[in-house]
Amino acid sequence: MPNYWLLKSEPTCFAIDDLAAAPNQTTYWDGVRNYQARNLMRDMRTGDQALYYHSQVNPSVVGLVEIVREAYPDHTAWDPQSDHFDPRSTPEKPAWDMVDIRLMQKFAHPLPLPMLRTITALTGMELLRKGSRLSVQPVTADQFAIILELAANQSSSSISQELHATQ
């Protein structure tokens, strides 16, 4: 049975459109520098699916990706020119991992964080927990199904109406 995840990226760093433009709409998910998030990545298996989340500017779930390669050493940690360089990590003793992901679907309309907070069935979701900042998060099968249902059934006007109703 697959597991479900949520991967956060700042849209100014690597947006879903960047993933869509990547060769075969596939890339490595690098730069995780939190031990808890790294350990969660090590639990990912080929075929697992993840919600793609834009943080910071208009925080929203914007699409769906698939894990296509399980955790392996993050080589960007060894590159002094990389934004993700970590001198404590070496090829002989890697401290950080990454996985490869492939775009499955870009949602027609982003699912904004304020709207997700109004969905009672998502109350226990890690993303909605106050102070949650992990870039890799587990998602339950029920939460995952609800997000996919929202993405399939929402139009931009209904999302806008829901946001205004909650403000």
Secondary structure, 3 states (H helix, E strand, C coil): CCCEEEEEECHHHHCHHHHHHCHHHEEEECCCCCHHHHHHHHCCCCCCEEEEEECCCCCEEEEEEEEEEEEEECHHHHCCCCCCCCCCCCCCCCCCEEEEEEEEEEEEEEEEHHHHCCCHHHCCCHHHCCCCCCCEEEECHHHHHHHHHHHHHCCHHHHHHHHHHHC
